């Protein structure tokens, strides 16, 4: 009987050039996102519109006259719009469609990131999307909107201690005066309550007040233009605009 021997030959093909990945950093025409005011300066990030790989997001700094004065590269990509706030020393950012929270120094250095992961967002479908960040006393405050209902919001007080997040308060409210875009930025008003930037059922850009439990008090102001973010230096309120402008609300 003949013995059959099977020989398997493995061919490995290589290409010297490989897959070309564009890491060019085009940021000159990127709009800016939410802003936060810290020690006389405004901080924000660009909304990466290049579609390229590699680090595409910078930390931008404006002085208190809204003039750009510096920027620092951050090793981030694909985050889109990021909400912003600060604790008096460091900055916090949260992308719109993830539960990540980035703590960053005013020089753009990133601490180990946190994740505000709660049961409704534990599956592959994130039912709650980030809609604003603020700071209150010793807690980070995150605002979320339900992915299927632009009137349903969830406010969460988060105490961050090193690599752990402790939930202090988690409250769900209905803001039925908002349209399909709804709320998209938030800031502390300096009195333990919050100012929310949103669009209402008449498609107007508005700001309105909510208390510490996120209950709407019925008052609002109409805003000209299309602001991207909001920050306060009480009693002053500032808006950021896509064209890298920061303006005082009057």
N, C-alpha and C positions, 0 to 999 in steps of 0.2 A: 504494500500500500504506500502510495506516495504521500509524503507529508507536505501539507500546504502551509506556506509561511506568508503572512500578510505583513507588508511593510507600509507604515504610514509616514508620508513625507509632509512636513509642515513648511509651507512657504510663507515667509514674512516679507511683506512689501513695505517699503518706507519711502517717504518723500522728503527731500531735503527742506523744502519750503514749509511743509506741513499745512495746517489750516491757518489761514490768515485771519487774525483777530484784530480789529481796529480798536486801539486803546487811546487814540487821539482825544485830547480833552478840549471839547468845544463848549465853553461856558459863557462866552461874551453876550450871547443873545438869550440865555436862560432867564426866565422870570424868577423872582424870589418868592418865598413861601411865608409862613407865619413869622412873627417877630417877638422878641422879648427884650426888655430894658433892664440893664444891669450896670450899676456903677457909672452912669453917665453915657453909656453906649447902647446902641441897638444891635442885636445879633439875629441873624437869619441864615437860611441855607438856600441854595439854588435848586430849582426843580429840573433835574437832568433831562434834557430833551435831545441829547446826541444819539442815544441808542447804542453807544459804544460800550465795550467792556472796560474793566479797570476802574480805578478811582475817578469818579466823575462829579463828586459833590464837594463843595467847599463851604466853610464857615465864613460868612461875610460880616464885617463890622462897620457900622455907621456911627458917627459922633452924634451928640445931642442936638446938632443942627441938621441932622439927616444927610450928612455928607459922607460918602464912602471913604474909609480910611485904611482898611486892611482886609486881608482874607487869608485863611489857612486851609490847606487841603486836608480832607478827611478820607480815610480808607473805606469809603462807602460808595455803593452803586445801587441802582434799581429801587430806591426808596420812595421816589416821587415826592409828593407834598408832605412836609413834616410839620406837625404842630410843635410849638416852642414855649418854654417857660424857664425859670431859674429859681434857685433856692437862696439867692443872695451871694453865692460863691461860685456855683457851677451851673451849667446849662443842661436842660433836659429836652429831648426831641422824641417824637413818636410818629412813625409813618402812618399813612391813612389806612392801609390794608393789612397791617400786621399787628401783633400784640407786643412787639419789641419796644423797649424804652431805652434810649441811649443817653447816658450821662456823660457830659463832655466838658472839659475845661474851657475857659475863654480863649485858649490857644488852639483849640481843635483836637486836643488829645482825648481819646475815648477810653472810658473805664470799661470793665467787663459789663456787657449789656444785660439788662433784665428782661423778663417776659411777664406781662400782666395776663397770665393764662387762667381763665376761669371756665367753669363747666360748659357754658353755651358756646364757647370758642375752642373747646378741646378737640372737636372733631375736625375733619378735613374742611368743613364749611364753617367759615367765620361768620356768625350771625350778627356780631357787633363790630362796627368799624370806628376807629378813632376819629373824633371830631373836635378835639381841643385839649389843651393842657393848661393847668394853672398851678400855683403854689399857695397853700393856705397853712399858716403856722409852721408845723413840722412835717406836713404831708403834701405829697404830690397828688393833684386832683386830675383825673382823666375823665373826659366826656366821650361817650360812645353813642352812635346811632344805629338802630336796627336796620339790617340790610334790606328788608322788605317793607319798611314803614318809616317814612321820613318825618313822622310826628312823634315817634317813640324813641326816647333817649334814656341813657343810663349814666349816672354820675358815680364815680368811685373814688373814695379817699384811700390813698396808698401810702403806708409808712415804709420807706425803703431803708433797710439796715444791711449794709454790705451786700451780700448776694441773696437776701431774702426780702420778700414783699409781704407785709401784713395788711389785711383788708380792714380798714377802720369803719367805712360806711359804703353801702352799695344800694343805691336808690334808683328806681325806674319811674319816669314821668312821661306825660303826654303833653306835647306842645303843638296843639292843633291849629295854630295860626301860621304854620310854616308850609312852604310848598315842597316840591319833589327834591329840590336841592337841599333845603333845610339849613340846619346849623352847621358851621364849618370852622369856627375858631372861638376861643374863650380866653378871658383874662380875669384876674382877681381885681375887684374894684377898690381894694385897700381897706374894706370894712368886713372882710370875711365872707362876702357875697361875690357874685360873678356877673360879668358882662358877656353876652353871647353875640357873635356876629353871624347873621343868617339872611335868608331870603324868605319873604312871607308869601301868602296866597295871592297877593297882587303883584308878585314878582319884583318886589322892591328889596333893595339891600337895606337891612335894618340892624340896629343893635337893641337888645332888650336885657332887662335885669332879671336875675333869678336869685333866690336866697341860698343859704348854705345847704339846703336840702334839694336844690334845683327846681323849686316851685316858681313858676312864672308870676310876676306881680301885675301884669297887664299893661305896663308902660313900654314904649319903644321910641326910637329915633330913626329917621330916614337918612340914608347915606347916599351921596352922589358918587358915581363911578363904580368900579368893581374891585373893592379891596380884597386882598388875599389873607390878611392876618390882622391881629389886634394885640396891643400891649398897653399897659398903663404905667404912669408915674404919677399917682394920685395927687391932685384931682384930674390930671391931664390924661387924655385917651389918644392913642396913635394908631393909624392904620398903615399897613404895607400894601403897595400896589405892584403889579407884575413888572412895570418898567423900572424897578429898583428905586422906587420913591417911597418915602415915609412921611406922612402928613399928620398934623395935629387935627383932631376932630373939634370943630367949633360950632 
